[in-house]
């Protein structure tokens, strides 16, 4: 009850000087609002990166026919081919691997009897459409049987369908020409682009890998290198590192590498995601420190106003002590007054942070170019900001409260 009475007295004291209380709280409001707003942008950016990496596929890594950047062996010949992929997928060879997508990409002159366009063409095995997130707008994906039969079928992006046929509903069943070779359109892909992988599925033509290698890229491949990339999916996300180790060991054995460096590269998006998250965390920490300076300034303002309040209310303190109030009661009265001031400022700052999160969404989408991202205020940031505001109230209000509690009642009553 005594604490509740102290809060009541604190609110009465603050309401008697509303303008001064509001001006004093400004530092806390701005500081807490900045912390909540900055963390909301960090949360939005983190969620965006997670969604982008999720779109690329869960538990996947890439193998490309290129030397690692550290390689300095001039005699090392790059090697990676479809037989390597078949060896990885052979039963029991690599237990930690679930699937392997074979890919070779290039550009082709595309037409449907009218205007001609240059579009990216990807020769990929059918499991490419299931390893990562894809959306089919019309028709179907080509099948494993069509891959093995080297069938002349194609899945085209929605933008390609619109340019050639006026819409993707009309594209299915039509013929499409790629560098003069004719294919049947069996499906239209409406998958959105991924900014992390720089893929543009809507502007790409997809063919069975075997068909593309034989019909379009025959003169670009050789026995050592006939794939542009292998996309390997681990059994689950926790086994990616095991899968990388097993695949690397298998490929080194097949390429007869002993003491040499790898003649292929392995890229793990999970590591890129961790690096991105670490960068976001560091950025949040840096901006949080800047916002914390505002809170520190706000705390100094609280201390200053509380010292002024103690001076103005010296006779009140002396009178309370004369009728029996203990030093502890006076200490708690002013400490709770400072705490109340900071908590109200903190709550107003949280509201300000919510408003800043709307501006943060604009920053993410228009400055960071993070499409469909949104700044989000988390409960943890609200609790953190409120706790810091309360700590500032106690920390910076303690000295004025201690000074008030140590006043001599007789001298205080003589004060004008």
C-alpha positions in Angstrom: 0.0 0.0 0.0 2.9 2.4 0.8 4.3 1.9 -2.7 0.9 2.5 -4.2 0.6 5.7 -2.1 4.1 6.7 -3.4 3.0 6.3 -7.0 -0.1 8.3 -6.2 1.9 11.1 -4.7 4.4 10.9 -7.7 1.6 11.3 -10.2 0.1 14.2 -8.3 3.5 15.9 -8.2 4.0 15.4 -12.0 0.5 16.6 -12.9 1.1 19.8 -10.9 4.0 20.6 -13.4 2.7 19.0 -16.6 4.8 21.0 -19.1 8.0 20.4 -17.2 7.3 16.7 -16.9 6.6 16.4 -20.6 9.7 18.3 -21.6 11.8 16.2 -19.2 10.4 13.0 -20.7 11.3 14.0 -24.3 14.8 12.5 -24.0 13.4 9.2 -22.8 10.7 9.2 -25.4 13.1 9.8 -28.3 15.6 7.3 -26.9 13.1 4.5 -26.4 11.4 5.2 -29.7 14.7 5.1 -31.5 15.7 1.8 -29.9 12.3 0.2 -30.7 12.3 1.6 -34.3 15.8 0.5 -35.1 15.3 -3.0 -33.7 12.1 -3.2 -35.8 14.1 -2.4 -39.0 16.6 -5.0 -37.9 13.9 -7.6 -37.4 12.3 -6.8 -40.7 15.7 -7.1 -42.5 16.4 -10.4 -40.7 13.0 -11.8 -41.6 13.5 -10.8 -45.2 16.9 -12.5 -45.5 15.5 -15.7 -43.9 12.6 -15.7 -46.4 14.9 -15.2 -49.3 17.2 -18.1 -48.2 14.1 -20.2 -47.5 13.0 -19.6 -51.1 16.3 -20.8 -52.4 15.6 -24.2 -50.7 16.1 -25.7 -47.3 19.4 -27.6 -46.7 20.9 -27.0 -50.1 24.4 -26.1 -51.3 25.9 -25.6 -54.7 28.8 -27.1 -56.6 30.2 -25.4 -59.6 33.0 -26.3 -62.0 35.4 -23.6 -60.8 38.4 -23.5 -58.6 38.1 -22.1 -55.0 39.4 -18.6 -54.8 42.5 -19.8 -52.8 43.5 -22.2 -55.5 46.9 -21.3 -57.0 47.7 -24.5 -58.8 48.0 -23.4 -62.4 48.0 -27.0 -63.6 44.8 -27.9 -62.0 42.0 -28.5 -64.6 38.5 -27.7 -63.6 36.2 -30.7 -63.7 32.5 -31.4 -63.0 30.0 -33.3 -65.1 26.7 -35.1 -65.0 28.3 -38.4 -64.2 29.5 -36.8 -60.9 25.8 -36.0 -60.1 24.7 -39.5 -61.0 27.5 -40.9 -58.7 26.3 -38.7 -55.8 22.8 -39.9 -56.3 23.7 -43.6 -56.6 22.3 -45.6 -53.8 24.3 -45.3 -50.5 27.1 -43.3 -52.0 26.3 -40.1 -50.0 23.9 -40.9 -47.2 23.4 -37.3 -46.2 22.2 -36.2 -49.7 18.5 -36.4 -50.7 18.6 -35.0 -54.2 20.9 -33.4 -56.8 19.7 -31.0 -59.5 21.8 -30.9 -62.7 21.9 -27.5 -64.5 23.5 -25.9 -67.5 22.4 -22.4 -68.5 22.8 -20.1 -71.5 20.9 -17.6 -73.6 18.9 -18.3 -76.7 17.0 -16.5 -79.4 13.3 -17.2 -78.5 10.3 -16.8 -80.7 6.8 -18.1 -81.3 6.5 -17.2 -85.0 6.4 -13.4 -84.3 8.8 -11.1 -82.5 12.1 -12.6 -81.3 13.7 -12.1 -77.9 16.8 -13.2 -76.1 16.0 -15.0 -72.9 18.0 -17.1 -70.4 17.6 -20.8 -71.0 18.1 -23.3 -68.2 18.5 -27.0 -68.8 17.6 -28.5 -65.5 16.5 -31.9 -64.3 12.8 -32.1 -63.2 13.6 -32.2 -59.5 14.7 -28.5 -59.8 11.1 -27.5 -59.5 10.6 -29.3 -56.2 14.0 -28.7 -54.4 13.2 -24.9 -54.2 9.9 -23.1 -53.9 8.2 -22.7 -57.3 4.7 -21.8 -58.4 3.1 -23.2 -61.5 0.7 -20.8 -63.2 -0.6 -23.1 -65.9 0.1 -26.6 -67.3 2.6 -28.9 -65.7 6.3 -29.6 -65.1 8.1 -31.9 -67.4 8.7 -35.4 -66.0 11.6 -37.8 -65.3 10.5 -39.9 -68.3 10.7 -36.8 -70.6 14.1 -36.0 -69.1 15.4 -39.5 -70.0 13.8 -39.4 -73.4 15.3 -36.0 -74.1 11.8 -34.8 -75.1 11.4 -31.4 -76.8 9.3 -29.9 -74.0 9.6 -26.6 -72.2 8.4 -24.8 -69.1 8.5 -21.0 -69.6 8.3 -18.1 -67.3 5.2 -16.0 -67.0 6.8 -12.9 -68.6 8.1 -15.0 -71.5 4.5 -16.4 -72.0 3.1 -12.8 -71.9 5.6 -11.5 -74.5 5.1 -14.5 -76.9 1.5 -15.4 -76.4 -0.2 -12.5 -74.6 -0.7 -14.5 -71.4 0.3 -17.7 -69.7 -3.1 -19.4 -70.0 -2.8 -19.4 -73.8 0.8 -20.6 -73.8 0.3 -24.2 -72.8 0.3 -26.6 -75.8 1.9 -24.0 -78.1 5.2 -24.3 -79.9 8.3 -22.2 -79.0 11.5 -21.9 -81.0 14.9 -21.7 -79.3 17.8 -20.9 -81.6 15.7 -22.5 -84.4 14.8 -25.7 -82.6 11.1 -26.2 -81.8 9.7 -27.3 -78.4 6.2 -27.8 -76.9 5.3 -25.5 -74.0 3.9 -27.8 -71.2 3.8 -25.3 -68.3 4.2 -21.7 -67.2 6.1 -20.8 -64.1 5.0 -17.8 -62.0 7.7 -18.0 -59.3 8.8 -14.6 -58.0 12.5 -13.6 -58.4 14.8 -14.2 -55.5 17.1 -11.2 -54.9 19.6 -13.5 -53.0 20.1 -15.8 -56.0 19.5 -13.2 -58.7 17.3 -15.7 -60.5 14.4 -14.4 -62.7 12.2 -17.5 -63.2 9.5 -15.4 -64.9 12.0 -14.4 -67.7 13.5 -17.9 -68.1 12.9 -20.9 -70.4 13.4 -24.3 -68.7 14.2 -27.4 -70.7 15.1 -31.0 -69.6 18.8 -31.0 -68.9 19.6 -33.8 -71.3 17.5 -32.1 -74.0 19.2 -28.7 -73.5 22.7 -30.3 -73.5 22.0 -32.1 -76.8 19.9 -29.5 -78.6 21.3 -26.1 -77.5 24.6 -26.4 -75.6 26.3 -29.3 -77.5 29.2 -27.1 -78.6 29.7 -25.5 -75.2 30.2 -28.6 -73.1 33.0 -31.2 -73.1 33.7 -34.5 -71.3 35.3 -32.8 -68.3 32.6 -30.0 -67.8 29.1 -30.5 -69.1 27.2 -28.9 -66.1 27.0 -25.3 -65.0 26.0 -26.1 -61.5 24.9 -28.9 -59.2 22.3 -28.0 -56.6 22.6 -30.5 -53.8 19.9 -31.0 -51.2 20.8 -32.6 -47.9 18.5 -35.0 -46.1 17.7 -32.2 -43.6 19.1 -28.8 -42.7 21.2 -30.2 -39.8 23.1 -32.5 -42.1 24.3 -29.9 -44.7 27.9 -29.9 -43.4 28.0 -33.7 -43.4 26.6 -33.7 -46.9 29.3 -31.2 -48.1 32.1 -33.4 -46.5 30.7 -36.6 -48.1 30.2 -35.0 -51.5 33.6 -33.4 -51.5 35.3 -36.7 -50.6 33.4 -38.5 -53.3 34.3 -35.9 -56.0 37.9 -35.8 -55.0 38.1 -39.6 -55.3 36.4 -39.5 -58.7 38.6 -36.7 -60.0 41.7 -38.5 -58.6 42.8 -35.6 -56.4 45.3 -36.5 -53.7 47.4 -33.5 -52.5 45.9 -31.0 -55.0 43.2 -28.5 -54.2 39.7 -29.1 -55.3 39.0 -28.6 -59.0 35.4 -27.5 -58.2 33.8 -25.1 -55.7 31.3 -25.7 -53.0 29.1 -22.7 -51.8 26.9 -23.1 -48.8 24.0 -20.4 -48.6 23.6 -21.2 -44.9 27.0 -19.7 -44.3 26.0 -16.6 -46.3 22.8 -16.4 -44.2 24.8 -16.6 -41.0 27.1 -13.9 -42.2 24.2 -11.7 -43.2 22.5 -12.2 -39.8 25.8 -11.4 -38.0 26.1 -8.2 -40.1 22.5 -7.2 -39.2 23.2 -7.9 -35.5 26.3 -5.7 -35.6 24.4 -2.9 -37.4 21.6 -3.1 -34.8 24.1 -3.0 -32.0 25.9 0.0 -33.5 22.6 1.9 -34.0 21.4 0.8 -30.6 24.4 2.4 -29.0 23.6 5.7 -30.8 20.1 5.5 -29.5 21.4 4.6 -26.1 23.2 8.0 -26.0 19.8 9.7 -26.3 18.6 7.6 -23.3 21.7 8.7 -21.4 21.0 12.3 -22.1 17.4 11.8 -21.1 18.6 10.3 -17.8 20.7 13.3 -17.1 17.7 15.5 -17.7 15.7 13.4 -15.3 18.4 13.9 -12.6 18.5 17.6 -13.2 14.8 18.1 -12.9 14.6 15.9 -9.8 17.3 18.0 -8.1 15.3 21.1 -8.9 12.2 19.4 -7.5 14.0 18.5 -4.3 15.1 22.1 -3.9 11.6 23.5 -4.5 10.0 21.0 -2.1 12.4 21.3 0.8 9.8 22.6 3.2 7.4 19.8 2.2 10.1 17.3 2.9 10.8 18.9 6.3 7.1 18.9 7.2 6.8 15.2 6.3 9.8 14.3 8.4 8.4 16.5 11.3 5.1 14.4 11.4 7.0 11.1 11.4 8.1 10.2 7.9 11.3 8.3 7.8 14.3 9.0 5.5 13.4 5.7 3.7 9.9 7.0 3.0 11.3 10.3 1.5 13.9 8.3 -0.5 11.2 6.0 -2.0 8.9 9.0 -2.7 11.4 10.7 -5.0 12.8 7.5 -6.4 9.3 6.4 -7.4 8.6 9.9 -8.8 11.7 9.5 -11.1 10.7 5.9 -12.0 7.2 7.0 -12.9 8.6 9.8 -15.1 10.8 7.3 -17.0 8.1 4.6 -17.3 5.6 7.0 -18.7 8.2 8.3 -21.1 9.2 4.7 -22.0 5.6 3.8 -22.8 5.2 6.9 -25.0 8.5 6.0 -26.6 7.2 2.5 -27.4 4.3 4.1 -29.2 6.7 6.4 -31.0 8.8 3.3 -31.9 5.7 1.7 -33.5 5.2 4.8 -35.6 8.9 4.7 -36.6 8.4 1.1 -37.7 6.1 2.3 -40.5 8.9 4.6 -41.7 11.2 1.6 -41.3 9.1 -0.4 -43.7 9.5 2.4 -46.3 13.3 2.4 -45.7 13.5 -1.4 -46.2 11.4 -1.5 -49.4 12.8 1.7 -51.0 16.4 2.1 -49.8 17.4 -1.5 -49.0 15.3 -2.7 -52.0 13.9 -5.5 -49.8 10.6 -6.1 -51.7 7.7 -7.3 -49.6 9.7 -6.8 -46.3 8.2 -5.0 -43.3 9.7 -3.6 -40.1 8.3 -5.5 -37.2 8.2 -4.5 -33.5 8.9 -7.6 -31.3 7.8 -8.0 -27.8 11.4 -8.6 -26.7 12.4 -5.1 -27.9 9.4 -3.5 -26.1 10.3 -5.3 -22.9 14.0 -4.3 -23.3 13.3 -0.7 -24.0 10.8 -0.4 -21.1 13.3 -2.1 -18.7 16.1 0.2 -19.8 13.8 3.2 -19.2 12.9 1.9 -15.7 16.6 1.3 -15.0 17.4 4.9 -16.0 14.7 6.2 -13.7 16.1 4.3 -10.8 19.8 5.1 -11.7 19.4 8.8 -12.3 16.8 9.4 -9.7 18.6 7.8 -6.9 21.0 10.7 -6.1 18.3 13.4 -5.9 16.2 11.0 -3.8 19.1 10.3 -1.5 19.8 14.0 -1.2 16.1 14.6 -0.2 16.1 11.7 2.3 19.2 13.2 4.1 17.7 16.7 4.6 17.6 17.8 8.3 13.9 18.5 9.1 14.6 21.6 11.2 16.7 23.2 8.5 14.3 22.1 5.9 11.4 23.8 7.7 13.4 27.0 8.0 14.0 27.0 4.2 12.2 29.8 2.3 
